[in-house]
Amino acid sequence: MFRRSEPVPFAFVAEADRFRSNVTPPPRERLGTAQMAARSLVGLTVVAGLVGSLLFGLPALQPHQEPAKSQQSQASEGR
């Protein structure tokens, strides 16, 4: 896109995009049984909380239905 006409004063700046390291990172440590169990338990707890809140919240989201028979006191039935 834009080409510089002046030379770059430091060669390592110009070669930074092409640089590859010959040092490999150390291998990741394996999780222990306790750590795997703890992460699974936390995940299950979060999922159970979301499912529970959905189950308890769904009835509140349903449209309110009026009762078929209007409620009247027994005293007003004899009139």
C-alpha positions as a Markdown table, in Angstrom:
| # | Residue | x | y | z |
|---|---|---|---|---|
| 1 | Met | 0.0 | 0.0 | 0.0 |
| 2 | Phe | 2.4 | 2.7 | 1.2 |
| 3 | Arg | 6.1 | 2.1 | 0.4 |
| 4 | Arg | 8.7 | 4.0 | 2.3 |
| 5 | Ser | 11.3 | 5.6 | 0.1 |
| 6 | Glu | 13.7 | 6.2 | 2.9 |
| 7 | Pro | 15.6 | 3.3 | 4.4 |
| 8 | Val | 14.7 | 2.0 | 7.9 |
| 9 | Pro | 17.4 | 3.0 | 10.4 |
| 10 | Phe | 17.2 | -0.3 | 12.3 |
| 11 | Ala | 17.2 | -3.6 | 10.4 |
| 12 | Phe | 15.4 | -5.5 | 13.2 |
| 13 | Val | 12.4 | -3.3 | 12.8 |
| 14 | Ala | 12.1 | -4.1 | 9.1 |
| 15 | Glu | 12.5 | -7.8 | 9.8 |
| 16 | Ala | 10.1 | -8.0 | 12.8 |
| 17 | Asp | 7.3 | -9.3 | 10.7 |
| 18 | Arg | 9.3 | -12.2 | 9.4 |
| 19 | Phe | 10.9 | -13.2 | 12.7 |
| 20 | Arg | 10.3 | -16.8 | 13.9 |
| 21 | Ser | 11.5 | -17.9 | 17.3 |
| 22 | Asn | 13.4 | -21.1 | 17.7 |
| 23 | Val | 12.4 | -21.4 | 21.3 |
| 24 | Thr | 9.4 | -23.6 | 21.9 |
| 25 | Pro | 7.1 | -22.9 | 24.8 |
| 26 | Pro | 7.0 | -25.4 | 27.6 |
| 27 | Pro | 4.2 | -28.0 | 27.4 |
| 28 | Arg | 1.0 | -27.3 | 29.3 |
| 29 | Glu | 0.6 | -29.0 | 32.6 |
| 30 | Arg | -2.1 | -31.6 | 32.8 |
| 31 | Leu | -4.9 | -30.9 | 35.1 |
| 32 | Gly | -5.2 | -33.1 | 38.2 |
| 33 | Thr | -8.2 | -35.2 | 39.0 |
| 34 | Ala | -9.3 | -32.7 | 41.7 |
| 35 | Gln | -9.0 | -29.7 | 39.4 |
| 36 | Met | -11.0 | -31.5 | 36.7 |
| 37 | Ala | -13.7 | -32.5 | 39.2 |
| 38 | Ala | -13.8 | -28.9 | 40.6 |
| 39 | Arg | -14.2 | -27.4 | 37.1 |
| 40 | Ser | -16.9 | -29.9 | 36.2 |
| 41 | Leu | -18.8 | -29.2 | 39.4 |
| 42 | Val | -18.6 | -25.5 | 38.8 |
| 43 | Gly | -19.9 | -25.9 | 35.3 |
| 44 | Leu | -22.7 | -28.2 | 36.4 |
| 45 | Thr | -23.7 | -25.7 | 39.1 |
| 46 | Val | -23.9 | -22.9 | 36.6 |
| 47 | Val | -25.9 | -24.9 | 34.1 |
| 48 | Ala | -28.3 | -26.1 | 36.9 |
| 49 | Gly | -28.8 | -22.5 | 38.0 |
| 50 | Leu | -29.7 | -21.4 | 34.5 |
| 51 | Val | -32.1 | -24.3 | 34.0 |
| 52 | Gly | -33.7 | -23.7 | 37.4 |
| 53 | Ser | -34.1 | -20.0 | 36.7 |
| 54 | Leu | -35.7 | -20.8 | 33.4 |
| 55 | Leu | -38.1 | -23.3 | 34.9 |
| 56 | Phe | -39.2 | -20.9 | 37.7 |
| 57 | Gly | -39.3 | -17.9 | 35.4 |
| 58 | Leu | -41.4 | -19.4 | 32.6 |
| 59 | Pro | -44.7 | -19.3 | 34.5 |
| 60 | Ala | -44.2 | -15.6 | 35.2 |
| 61 | Leu | -43.8 | -15.0 | 31.4 |
| 62 | Gln | -47.0 | -16.6 | 30.5 |
| 63 | Pro | -49.9 | -14.3 | 29.7 |
| 64 | His | -52.3 | -13.8 | 32.5 |
| 65 | Gln | -55.6 | -15.6 | 31.9 |
| 66 | Glu | -58.8 | -14.3 | 33.5 |
| 67 | Pro | -60.9 | -17.0 | 35.4 |
| 68 | Ala | -63.9 | -18.2 | 33.4 |
| 69 | Lys | -66.3 | -17.5 | 36.3 |
| 70 | Ser | -66.1 | -14.2 | 38.0 |
| 71 | Gln | -65.8 | -14.4 | 41.7 |
| 72 | Gln | -68.8 | -13.2 | 43.7 |
| 73 | Ser | -69.6 | -13.6 | 47.3 |
| 74 | Gln | -72.3 | -16.1 | 48.3 |
| 75 | Ala | -74.4 | -13.3 | 49.7 |
| 76 | Ser | -74.9 | -11.8 | 46.2 |
| 77 | Glu | -76.0 | -15.1 | 44.7 |
| 78 | Gly | -79.5 | -15.0 | 46.2 |
| 79 | Arg | -80.5 | -11.7 | 44.7 |
